[in-house]
Amino acid sequence: MKTLRLFSRPECHLCDELAIALEPVIRGRARLEIVNIDDDLTLKKRYGLRIPVLVGDEQELSAYPLDAVAVEAFLASDHG
């Protein structure tokens, strides 16, 4: 099963909305790992105000709003 990482932070309503929109797209096809960028200075510098950012196999797939087409393409690919 593939893993997607959602770079987020507490109190980020756009992050919450993206996670909710993502659920029916990935259900049973991928795991979602939510990563708090505030816990890692490198991630905080990289993503800062750009969150939410959804990553699969080190490739940025989507920000807000959800790009379901990109996520579907990733899930259908041999990557991850």
Buried (B, 14 or more C-beta within 10 A) or exposed (E): EBEBBBBBBEEBEEBBBBBEBBEEBBEEEBEBEBBBBEEEEEBBEEBEEEBBBBBBBEEBBBBBEBBBEBBBEBBEEEEB
